[in-house]
Amino acid sequence: MAKTLLRSGNLDDYQAVGGGGQAVFDSALQIRETLRLRRQQALVECLAIPQVNDGGDRVDWYSPIAGPVVAWKAADEETRRRALRHLSGIMESAAALSRKSLQSNKTALQLFGSLLEKAVQFPGENHVFLVDGRPVIAFWGFVNLNETPRDDVLACLEVCEALPEPEVMALPPDPEPEPEPPAIVFARADEPLLAPPPVIVPEPEAKPEPSPLPEAAAESEPPAAKSGRRLLPWSLPLAALIVAAAAVPLLWKSEAPPAAAISEAPPLPAPVIPPAKPLPELTARLPLRPAAVTPPPPPPPVEKPVPPKAPPVEEPITIAAIPKDALVMEAGQVKAGTTRFLNGSWRAIIDVKDPVTGKAPSLRYQIQNNKGTARVVHGKNIVCRAEIFSGLHGTGELMIKSRGHARCADGSRYPMPEITCRAGVNDVAICTARYASHAGIPLTLKKTGT
């Protein structure tokens, strides 16, 4: 009975995944047959049947069951929800079978377990179809280019649950607005709030000229005789001193010694009293002068200490990130002479143009323990295959060679390059490809699967 075609596509548009050094797609039919023999019928009916064209670069996926086909996006929410629960149970059964096979002592079962672990990967929801209401996956064993296998395989098929309608609650009536406070108006906004007190400048009084008085009368005049004068406290000691000086001659005359005493002793010279300076007139009122603010003297300049010379700043060491799909020649493995870092699927990017299409050929390698195969697609989708081997030289260089030219589907032969790699920065491989005696061409290896 003819099966229903679900989807077609080019293999170069996707990235194959695998395990144990082998891609899932290379053993797709064997995986479905093994699942059928192990009575995993639900899982078998969930995986579409691949069929590669004659060119080997395009694949058609057919449904293993009959019935009307509906794309995942075109199905209603309830149908997708039931299909997602069905898929979740199938994925749990596949994971349990994979773990059980990996724990086996047989190498074949271990390889089947590692392949089954990655076989349930698929690019996205556009590759899932509902056939008679049951889910069928196309392009299983593949992911989108530049992507890694998802931890949650069914994350892209999540169905949003219906959200309950929000309850409408009546809001309480708005409270009456409070009356606004009266506006404050400044009738005289330009006038100052506090007026400074008026400054009263006293008129200068006429000072009478001092009249000359005899020294004795001025010195003997008691303070009470100076009517209308007020002596300040600091002027009393000075007045007492002047009075005492004036009284010395009077006491000298009243207590004169007898004549006999005078004749016997020479007369003493009279003390010379300097004339007393006239006292300045003291007034009760002080002259009022406008106050002036004297700025403080500027502080003396402070010598700034010379800061010590800072030590030279060392530039930070920049460590370049290693791309996750790059070929890393681990130093420990290279020193031990092993090439475990080369196991897996690789895509070679080389700057060579095809004479027919003008584009670079598609070159892929599958290597395990220094042996493997190479697949080349060139021209008008002509597929060629060749056996390859690899090894390490004593200098630490990695060599990847083929056993002759690749055999193509149209019966022709295609030359294979000789690849040489050496460890560069962070042990990332720097590779060149050489065709016969031609000069080396830069080549990059990117990992596409394990």
Buried (B, 14 or more C-beta within 10 A) or exposed (E): EEBBBBBEBBBBEBBBBBBBBBBBBBBBEEBBEBBBEEEBEBBBBBBBBBBBEEBBBBBBBBBBBEEEBBBBEEBEEEBBBBBBEBBEEBBEEBBEBBEEBBEEEEEEBBBBBBBBBBBBBBBBBBBBBBBEEBBBBBBBBBBEEEEEBBEEBBEBBEBEEEEEEEEEEEEEEEEEEEEEEEEEEEEEEEEEEEEEEEEEEEEEEEEEEEEEEEBEEBBBBEEEEEEEEEEEEEBEEEBEEBEEBBEEEEEEEEEEEEEEEEEEEEEEEEEEEEEBEEBEEEEEEEEEEEEEEEEEEEEEEEEEEEEEEEEEEEEEEEEEEEEEBBBBBBEEBBEEEBBEBBBBBBBBEBEBEBEEEEEBBBBBBBBBEBEBBBBBBBBEBBBBBBBBBBEBEEEBBBBBBBEEEBBBBEEEEBBBBBBBBBBEEEBBBBBBBBBEEEEBBEBBBBBBBB
